[in-house]
Amino acid sequence: MSKNKKGLKKIYLRIFPKTFLSMSLILGVLIIIVHSLVYVLMNQAYADEKKEKAKRNLNELSEQIAGKSAEEIRRICEEFALQKNVNLNLKIDGKVQHLQGFSGADIVTDELLPSDLVPLVNNEQLGSILVSDLTTVDADGKTILVQMLSNVESLKEAREATLKILPFSFLCSIVVALIFSYFYTRLIVRPIKEIAVTTEKMREMREVKCEISRSDEIGELAEDINKLYANLRQMIGRLEKEKGLISRLEKEKVDLIRGASHELKTPLSSLHIMLENMLIGTVKVEDYPEKLEAAILVGEKMSKMIEQILNVSRGGEEQMADVDMASLVEEMIFEYELIAKTRGLGFESRISKMKIRTNRSAMREVISNLVSNAVKYAEEGSVVKIVCEKGKFSIWNLGEEISAQEIPGLFDPFYRRDSEVGGNGMGLYFVKNILASLGLKYRFCAYKGGMKFEIWLK
């Protein structure tokens, strides 16, 4: 048992680190990719946001100065530059005027700057500016060019800030990923370990099942293992029953051969002695017919016994057919009616029309043996009752009640309670084997001062 536990622990230790490392590696790669994308794309996103803001400011300024005089446009632009913290360049009548709204940039040019991000080489703290152009017409119909310079914070500082944050974020993400991987791996490996423990108990054929209620593949695996184990136990149970049946049949076969040898030995010895006496002349010639008749009876008895043994060995070789049970039972009653009258017996029957799928000759042998025994062991002057209806056959005779402990022995080959009654003790043995081969249930028990035999027909 300790070996099995060590094996399960080894399996657990082998699966857990592999799953944990795989999960951690996947999450680690994802974290690296995400942080790299954040670092690369953040600057671009920052610049795009500034451009969008400059565009909104420019549209707002365009609405405010549309149709105004040159002087009003200049005044509005001055206020707008201070309010929005931008620098504006106005080109009116070919002259460029500079309106400063944010400090740190003193740009004086005769011409307007090209629009886009313009790096300020002489100003490391300011970094870059964003240039946007606007063309409008004043109240006098003159074209006025407006150029807006938006301050863009240093991209270098943004990168430095990002580089300060990303390592901390990366470290936190890795720690969270490791914790998540650990608990997720345990969640995955635990049911696998439970399945391994359960299957180890199944190997020892214990009454166990995988108690895992999950709707995923592991749950399906546990359910399949339970079904497989249940089918295996059923199959083993059937094999054990068949093994027991085969062992019992082998024992009965040996007992039958031994019993047959013993039963045949006595009449064969008698026959041998009679013939030997006739041969050596110890029997008078006038007694020959009597001795020969006795020898014939002995031979017929042995022949009948051998025929019965062969019938049992053949079992259900004959094909099944629809058998009229009412006709068969009435035939058996008629056959034994004369024998019954010699003992003052009568038959009382209640028979309904009924057909069953069975072996006719085998069923005839069963009914014949039961009627013969009922007539043989019934009290003289009594009535033998036979009922065949509603899928059931029963026969009852008044006589000595046999105890439940003694009844099983009656079905053994060559068993006779009273040797004076006659017979070879094979009747109920044949009945038992034939009914077993036909798959029919039966019961033999004491009932109302006599014995009753019942057969449940299919």
FIVOTOR-434246 format. One line per 10 residues: for each residue x, y, z of C-alpha. Coordinates in nm, 2 decimals. Last residue first. Layout:
BEGIN
X Y Z | ...
//
This chain:
BEGIN
-4.23 -1.77 -1.98 | -4.36 -2.04 -1.75 | -4.33 -2.02 -1.38 | -4.31 -2.38 -1.25 | -4.46 -2.50 -0.92 | -4.42 -2.83 -0.74 | -4.64 -2.90 -0.43 | -4.59 -3.15 -0.16 | -4.85 -3.28 0.10 | -5.04 -3.19 0.41
-5.13 -2.84 0.29 | -4.81 -2.75 0.11 | -4.45 -2.87 0.15 | -4.22 -2.72 -0.11 | -4.08 -2.74 -0.46 | -4.03 -2.41 -0.65 | -3.94 -2.34 -1.01 | -3.80 -2.07 -1.24 | -3.76 -2.14 -1.61 | -3.44 -2.07 -1.81
-3.48 -2.37 -2.05 | -3.14 -2.51 -1.95 | -3.23 -2.46 -1.58 | -3.57 -2.63 -1.63 | -3.40 -2.93 -1.79 | -3.13 -2.96 -1.52 | -3.38 -2.94 -1.23 | -3.62 -3.19 -1.40 | -3.34 -3.44 -1.47 | -3.23 -3.43 -1.11
-3.60 -3.45 -1.00 | -3.63 -3.78 -1.19 | -3.29 -3.94 -1.13 | -3.35 -4.14 -0.81 | -3.35 -4.47 -0.99 | -3.71 -4.57 -0.93 | -3.86 -4.80 -0.67 | -4.07 -4.73 -0.37 | -3.86 -4.98 -0.16 | -3.55 -4.76 -0.18
-3.72 -4.49 0.02 | -3.56 -4.14 0.03 | -3.39 -4.20 -0.30 | -3.10 -3.98 -0.44 | -2.96 -4.12 -0.77 | -2.86 -3.77 -0.89 | -2.92 -3.48 -0.65 | -3.25 -3.29 -0.67 | -3.40 -3.46 -0.36 | -3.10 -3.33 -0.16
-3.23 -2.97 -0.19 | -3.56 -3.08 -0.02 | -3.41 -3.22 0.30 | -3.37 -2.89 0.48 | -3.71 -2.76 0.37 | -3.87 -3.06 0.54 | -4.07 -3.32 0.34 | -4.44 -3.35 0.40 | -4.57 -3.70 0.36 | -4.87 -3.73 0.13
-5.14 -3.55 -0.05 | -5.03 -3.45 -0.40 | -4.99 -3.11 -0.57 | -4.90 -3.01 -0.93 | -4.84 -2.65 -1.05 | -4.79 -2.49 -1.39 | -4.79 -2.11 -1.43 | -4.83 -1.85 -1.71 | -5.19 -1.77 -1.61 | -5.31 -2.13 -1.62
-5.20 -2.49 -1.56 | -5.33 -2.64 -1.24 | -5.29 -3.01 -1.14 | -5.44 -3.16 -0.83 | -5.36 -3.53 -0.74 | -5.65 -3.68 -0.54 | -5.63 -3.93 -0.26 | -5.72 -4.30 -0.25 | -5.37 -4.42 -0.17 | -5.15 -4.14 -0.04
-4.94 -3.98 -0.31 | -4.58 -4.08 -0.36 | -4.60 -4.27 -0.69 | -4.88 -4.06 -0.85 | -4.70 -3.73 -0.77 | -4.37 -3.87 -0.88 | -4.51 -3.98 -1.22 | -4.68 -3.65 -1.27 | -4.36 -3.46 -1.20 | -4.15 -3.69 -1.42
-4.39 -3.67 -1.71 | -4.42 -3.29 -1.68 | -4.04 -3.25 -1.70 | -3.99 -3.50 -1.98 | -4.27 -3.33 -2.18 | -4.10 -3.00 -2.13 | -3.78 -3.14 -2.28 | -3.96 -3.30 -2.57 | -4.15 -2.97 -2.64 | -3.85 -2.73 -2.62
-4.00 -2.39 -2.54 | -4.20 -2.09 -2.66 | -4.52 -2.10 -2.46 | -4.88 -2.16 -2.56 | -5.18 -2.15 -2.32 | -5.53 -2.27 -2.32 | -5.64 -2.31 -1.96 | -5.62 -2.62 -1.74 | -5.78 -2.68 -1.40 | -5.72 -3.04 -1.31
-5.84 -3.29 -1.04 | -5.68 -3.64 -1.10 | -5.78 -3.95 -0.91 | -5.60 -4.21 -0.71 | -5.71 -4.56 -0.61 | -5.36 -4.70 -0.63 | -5.43 -4.90 -0.95 | -5.63 -4.60 -1.07 | -5.32 -4.38 -1.08 | -5.14 -4.63 -1.31
-5.44 -4.61 -1.55 | -5.44 -4.23 -1.54 | -5.07 -4.19 -1.60 | -5.08 -4.15 -1.98 | -5.41 -3.96 -1.97 | -5.27 -3.70 -1.73 | -4.95 -3.67 -1.94 | -5.16 -3.60 -2.26 | -5.37 -3.34 -2.07 | -5.05 -3.16 -1.97
-4.92 -3.15 -2.33 | -5.25 -3.03 -2.47 | -5.29 -2.75 -2.22 | -4.92 -2.66 -2.27 | -4.95 -2.60 -2.64 | -4.59 -2.56 -2.74 | -4.46 -2.29 -2.97 | -4.11 -2.41 -3.08 | -3.75 -2.41 -2.96 | -3.50 -2.62 -3.15
-3.36 -2.94 -3.00 | -3.01 -2.91 -2.84 | -3.15 -2.79 -2.51 | -2.98 -3.04 -2.28 | -2.82 -3.32 -2.47 | -2.64 -3.44 -2.16 | -2.97 -3.45 -1.97 | -3.13 -3.66 -2.24 | -2.83 -3.89 -2.25 | -2.87 -3.96 -1.88
-3.23 -4.04 -1.93 | -3.15 -4.28 -2.22 | -2.89 -4.45 -2.00 | -3.14 -4.50 -1.72 | -3.40 -4.64 -1.97 | -3.15 -4.88 -2.11 | -3.05 -5.00 -1.77 | -3.41 -5.06 -1.67 | -3.48 -5.24 -2.01 | -3.17 -5.46 -1.96
-3.29 -5.56 -1.61 | -3.64 -5.63 -1.75 | -3.49 -5.84 -2.02 | -3.29 -6.04 -1.76 | -3.60 -6.10 -1.56 | -3.78 -6.23 -1.87 | -3.48 -6.45 -1.94 | -3.49 -6.59 -1.59 | -3.86 -6.67 -1.62 | -3.83 -6.82 -1.97
-3.53 -7.03 -1.85 | -3.70 -7.19 -1.55 | -3.81 -7.50 -1.74 | -3.44 -7.55 -1.84 | -3.34 -7.57 -1.47 | -3.08 -7.32 -1.36 | -2.75 -7.44 -1.23 | -2.65 -7.55 -1.58 | -2.32 -7.37 -1.62 | -2.46 -7.13 -1.88
-2.79 -7.06 -1.70 | -2.60 -6.98 -1.39 | -2.36 -6.75 -1.58 | -2.66 -6.57 -1.75 | -2.83 -6.51 -1.41 | -2.50 -6.40 -1.25 | -2.41 -6.15 -1.53 | -2.76 -6.00 -1.52 | -2.74 -5.95 -1.14 | -2.40 -5.80 -1.17
-2.52 -5.57 -1.45 | -2.82 -5.48 -1.24 | -2.59 -5.38 -0.95 | -2.31 -5.20 -1.15 | -2.56 -4.98 -1.33 | -2.65 -4.78 -1.02 | -2.29 -4.75 -0.90 | -2.16 -4.64 -1.24 | -2.45 -4.41 -1.28 | -2.38 -4.26 -0.94
-2.02 -4.20 -1.02 | -2.10 -4.06 -1.36 | -2.37 -3.84 -1.22 | -2.15 -3.72 -0.93 | -1.87 -3.63 -1.18 | -2.12 -3.45 -1.40 | -2.27 -3.28 -1.09 | -1.93 -3.16 -0.99 | -1.87 -3.03 -1.34 | -2.21 -2.86 -1.34
-2.13 -2.70 -1.01 | -1.79 -2.58 -1.13 | -1.95 -2.45 -1.45 | -2.21 -2.27 -1.25 | -1.95 -2.12 -1.02 | -1.75 -2.00 -1.32 | -2.06 -1.87 -1.48 | -2.14 -1.68 -1.16 | -1.78 -1.56 -1.13 | -1.80 -1.45 -1.50
-2.12 -1.26 -1.44 | -1.98 -1.08 -1.14 | -1.66 -1.00 -1.34 | -1.88 -0.86 -1.62 | -2.08 -0.66 -1.37 | -1.76 -0.53 -1.20 | -1.62 -0.43 -1.54 | -1.94 -0.26 -1.64 | -1.93 -0.06 -1.32 | -1.57 0.02 -1.37
-1.62 0.15 -1.72 | -1.92 0.35 -1.61 | -1.72 0.51 -1.33 | -1.42 0.57 -1.55 | -1.65 0.74 -1.81 | -1.80 0.96 -1.54 | -1.45 1.06 -1.41 | -1.34 1.14 -1.77 | -1.66 1.35 -1.83 | -1.58 1.55 -1.51
-1.22 1.60 -1.63 | -1.35 1.72 -1.97 | -1.57 1.99 -1.81 | -1.91 1.97 -1.64 | -1.78 1.88 -1.30 | -1.91 1.66 -1.02 | -1.61 1.44 -0.91 | -1.69 1.15 -0.67 | -1.50 0.89 -0.87 | -1.65 0.56 -0.76
-1.57 0.30 -0.50 | -1.67 -0.06 -0.39 | -1.31 -0.20 -0.39 | -1.18 -0.42 -0.67 | -0.81 -0.37 -0.57 | -0.75 -0.19 -0.91 | -1.06 0.01 -0.83 | -0.87 0.14 -0.52 | -0.59 0.26 -0.75 | -0.85 0.41 -0.98
-0.98 0.61 -0.69 | -0.64 0.75 -0.59 | -0.56 0.84 -0.96 | -0.91 1.00 -1.00 | -0.85 1.21 -0.68 | -0.50 1.31 -0.81 | -0.66 1.42 -1.14 | -0.93 1.61 -0.94 | -0.65 1.79 -0.75 | -0.43 1.86 -1.06
-0.66 2.12 -1.23 | -0.75 2.32 -0.92 | -0.40 2.29 -0.79 | -0.27 2.43 -1.12 | -0.52 2.72 -1.10 | -0.40 2.79 -0.75 | -0.03 2.80 -0.84 | -0.08 2.97 -1.18 | -0.29 3.25 -1.02 | -0.02 3.31 -0.76
0.25 3.30 -1.03 | 0.05 3.54 -1.25 | -0.01 3.78 -0.96 | 0.36 3.79 -0.88 | 0.45 3.84 -1.25 | 0.19 4.12 -1.28 | 0.33 4.29 -0.98 | 0.68 4.27 -1.12 | 0.57 4.40 -1.46 | 0.38 4.69 -1.30
0.68 4.79 -1.09 | 0.90 4.76 -1.40 | 0.65 4.95 -1.61 | 0.61 5.26 -1.39 | 0.96 5.40 -1.41 | 1.00 5.32 -1.77 | 0.67 5.50 -1.84 | 0.79 5.81 -1.66 | 1.11 5.80 -1.86 | 0.92 5.75 -2.18
0.69 6.05 -2.10 | 1.00 6.26 -2.01 | 1.15 6.18 -2.35 | 0.82 6.26 -2.52 | 0.85 6.60 -2.37 | 0.51 6.76 -2.32 | 0.35 6.89 -2.64 | 0.27 7.27 -2.64 | 0.03 7.36 -2.91 | 0.12 7.61 -3.19
-0.18 7.75 -3.37 | -0.13 7.91 -3.72 | -0.39 8.15 -3.84 | -0.39 8.28 -4.20 | -0.62 8.57 -4.29 | -0.77 8.62 -4.63 | -0.93 8.97 -4.68 | -1.30 8.99 -4.74 | -1.35 9.31 -4.54 | -1.52 9.13 -4.25
-1.23 8.89 -4.22 | -1.18 8.56 -4.42 | -1.04 8.24 -4.26 | -0.75 8.00 -4.31 | -0.64 7.77 -4.02 | -0.31 7.59 -3.97 | -0.20 7.35 -3.69 | 0.16 7.32 -3.55 | 0.23 7.08 -3.26 | 0.53 7.17 -3.05
0.81 6.95 -2.92 | 1.04 6.91 -2.62 | 0.97 7.20 -2.38 | 1.25 7.11 -2.15 | 1.51 7.05 -2.42 | 1.46 7.39 -2.58 | 1.71 7.49 -2.86 | 1.63 7.18 -3.08 | 1.26 7.26 -3.07 | 1.10 6.96 -3.25
0.81 7.05 -3.49 | 0.52 6.81 -3.49 | 0.30 6.89 -3.79 | 0.23 7.21 -3.98 | 0.52 7.40 -4.15 | 0.60 7.72 -3.96 | 0.45 8.05 -4.08 | 0.69 8.30 -4.23 | 0.88 8.60 -4.09 | 0.96 8.40 -3.78
0.97 8.47 -3.41 | 0.93 8.17 -3.17 | 0.98 8.24 -2.80 | 0.88 7.91 -2.64 | 0.92 7.87 -2.26 | 0.59 8.03 -2.17 | 0.25 7.95 -2.30 | 0.00 8.19 -2.47 | 0.22 8.39 -2.70 | 0.06 8.58 -2.99
0.30 8.63 -3.28 | 0.21 8.85 -3.58 | 0.32 8.77 -3.94 | 0.27 9.04 -4.20 | 0.15 8.96 -4.55 | -0.17 9.16 -4.52 | -0.25 8.96 -4.20 | -0.06 8.65 -4.11 | -0.15 8.55 -3.75 | 0.07 8.32 -3.55
-0.09 8.17 -3.23 | 0.07 8.02 -2.92 | -0.13 7.79 -2.70 | -0.24 7.79 -2.34 | -0.60 7.75 -2.42 | -0.72 8.07 -2.23 | -0.41 8.27 -2.31 | -0.41 8.19 -2.68 | -0.79 8.24 -2.70 | -0.77 8.58 -2.55
-0.50 8.69 -2.79 | -0.68 8.52 -3.08 | -1.01 8.71 -3.00 | -0.82 9.04 -3.00 | -0.64 8.97 -3.33 | -0.97 8.86 -3.49 | -1.14 9.17 -3.36 | -0.87 9.39 -3.52 | -0.90 9.20 -3.85 | -1.27 9.23 -3.86
-1.50 8.93 -3.78 | -1.67 8.71 -4.03 | -1.55 8.37 -3.87 | -1.34 8.45 -3.57 | -1.52 8.25 -3.30 | -1.62 7.95 -3.52 | -1.26 7.91 -3.64 | -1.13 7.93 -3.28 | -1.35 7.63 -3.18 | -1.24 7.43 -3.49
-0.87 7.50 -3.40 | -0.93 7.40 -3.04 | -1.09 7.07 -3.15 | -0.80 7.00 -3.40 | -0.54 7.08 -3.13 | -0.72 6.82 -2.90 | -0.71 6.56 -3.17 | -0.34 6.62 -3.23 | -0.26 6.60 -2.86 | -0.45 6.26 -2.84
-0.26 6.13 -3.14 | 0.07 6.23 -2.98 | -0.01 6.04 -2.66 | -0.13 5.74 -2.85 | 0.19 5.73 -3.03 | 0.39 5.76 -2.71 | 0.18 5.49 -2.54 | 0.22 5.24 -2.83 | 0.57 5.12 -2.77 | 0.57 5.11 -2.39
0.22 4.96 -2.38 | 0.30 4.71 -2.65 | 0.61 4.60 -2.46 | 0.40 4.57 -2.14 | 0.14 4.35 -2.31 | 0.40 4.13 -2.48 | 0.60 4.08 -2.15 | 0.27 4.00 -1.96 | 0.16 3.75 -2.23 | 0.50 3.58 -2.21
0.48 3.55 -1.83 | 0.12 3.42 -1.85 | 0.23 3.14 -2.09 | 0.54 3.06 -1.88 | 0.35 3.05 -1.55 | 0.09 2.81 -1.70 | 0.36 2.58 -1.84 | 0.56 2.60 -1.51 | 0.25 2.52 -1.30 | 0.14 2.23 -1.53
0.49 2.08 -1.54 | 0.54 2.14 -1.16 | 0.20 1.97 -1.07 | 0.21 1.67 -1.31 | 0.54 1.51 -1.18 | 0.47 1.58 -0.82 | 0.13 1.43 -0.85 | 0.26 1.12 -1.03 | 0.53 1.08 -0.77 | 0.27 1.11 -0.49
0.06 0.84 -0.66 | 0.36 0.61 -0.69 | 0.45 0.67 -0.33 | 0.10 0.59 -0.22 | 0.10 0.27 -0.42 | 0.43 0.16 -0.27 | 0.29 0.24 0.08 | 0.00 0.00 0.00
//
